[in-house]
């Protein structure tokens, strides 16, 4: 796979920010801090991986936060209201989230809706559905009952890498949360899918030029639906990790989280003009955002300033993306003028 | 007022462009072109693709800066390369594709971006309306100022654009393919409007590939070829055949050399590969039937707008058809999508390689294997080594330069991009391959290479169907020639039975 200049840029920026906080932020370079970072942002990285698929198709999925809440509530209802064991509840939860994504794709393909409009509508619809099926409302006493299913709660496990490898005698290492390994597994599976399968090629082709893709015999509609379904699946996975960590769920779970996912994907070099980008970038983009948030807190900078800075980072990333796109277009125009 | 017959007359010229030259790198797009328009004259600007028409228009609208030359309007020299100055001095342009805000009213569109204002920057609606009504009355155009532009029929939208230009005191109106999207009755309506403008002294430049329209509405014509103005004449003195001959030019003389020396294989190996019967699509093409044999090259030629591209899309299944059947090897097929056609061994190289053909931001290798990726699938993963080897073979076969599969297609020259596009389909090993204008924007060397690729495909036994407007190309590669006129396949001839002059006569025939 080609390494994009935007990806290199985000890696360098990541390292620079890391170095900055390690030097200037008190208690930043500690094992427990990195543990927090991994536990707090791995599931957002999974959302960003999912969100990359629609964006690669020049689309967007605004409904991931709502999908996440719906998946979380489905898992909550199944285990607490119906006493369904986790090994059944988890696949059902993931299937519901995948279906939510596929519905987004189907709306875009069959009704020819703009992805923005389609997923804005489902954002509202899915969130409404969460309230409708909420076990916390239907059975009020459940709202104070924590999740206890061993399969789901097992997702909130930490591994003591340091003592397992014997390195802890030399250096203090963070305990790595299972969610981090699940995130890495997701990255590998979907990364291979994107880089090394027919379907992955089709994603880049459709995102780069949908009409040319159609004329090359690619089933554009199916590609779009599967891509949104993957985005939904990732939201479902994120929901399971999140409710395991909270040991409950709420109706407003994941509210606004689509913004973090989109921001991380774009910061990670997935171009909003489609067809360009990979999945490692969004993961790094997520931890970059996470690092900035935690680092600024440790520096004692207020929440509001943090949000402003997050916005500025996003602006820089999007501006950089547009800058590259405009430069590409100018070069193309120059080539055309030469031969015309 | 009839147009002046003699273009050299020093009588009040409205627009006078002199010695316009535009050079891109080492390519001369416009070569000392002189262009004049008199008041009340409708002048056709004619030429095949790449003749320099659009470059000339872009200079006149200020979109590009010419390398040299001058433009005067009413005797005053205009500053070039500045669109707002050209508009201010009175050169208006009606573009092929609409340039309006569809959600706003007719009135708002007419004054888009330059609303007369009163104190506090409020829009002076009354003044607007007064001015617009006056214009409509003066030019006898009937428009509802409060209608929403997006809801108007296309011809009315064109009228709004005309009024918009007139509101800016346009003395010269450039119309680029103004009838491209109009039905026949609407074309007549638009022509009536043009005649009215003409009687009010507006000079009109009418750019069109539709010879019918030019002979109906224009007074004079300027014919361009290879960046030069090669003829100026009164429409009354010209015939269709003469116009096409001038557009095609000295290619007529080169005909014998181009056509000679190549063996022709009409009806190839005698096996019908593709049979089209009674294919129709409303408003596009009607009742098209032909057989295409294995081992032959059939070229379909005709004027731009004769709906050849739409016909090819209908055969390939990428655009709909209303009636008719398509058979492959004697078996009826119903292609609903390009994938169906490909499964039957039909390939299609579309006309616009940037819009429909290539992934410019992807590598040569990725583009080449796009149609055949399934062959490289091992379980779920793609066999990268196999893909690279296949790509190297194709690059060698087609002599793509630079011979590097990792290059982005965007970085290649037009000729090499086209080779990649053709190669992508040849990798499929098609029984039937359709190519739409396979050598547009390609240099002479690459043209020759593409022709030899086509001949090699034919000799392999493939049935090759080429759509081309370039008559020299048709005479060079075709085994048989089909001629399409206004959505109908007029006739098919063996190339050996035809001279280029005969083809020209048939293309121009009514």
Interface residues (C-beta under 8 A of the other chain):
Chain A: X2 X192 X196 X197 X198 X201 X204 X205 X208 X209 X211 X212 X213 X214 X215 X216 X217 X218 X219 X275 X276 X328 X331 X332 X335 X336 X337 X338 X339 X340
Chain B: X24 X25 X27 X29 X50 X316 X318 X337 X338 X339 X341 X342 X348 X350 X354 X355 X356 X357 X358 X359 X360 X361 X362 X363 X366 X370 X371 X373 X374 X377 X380 X381 X382 X384 X406 X410 X413 X414 X424 X441 X443
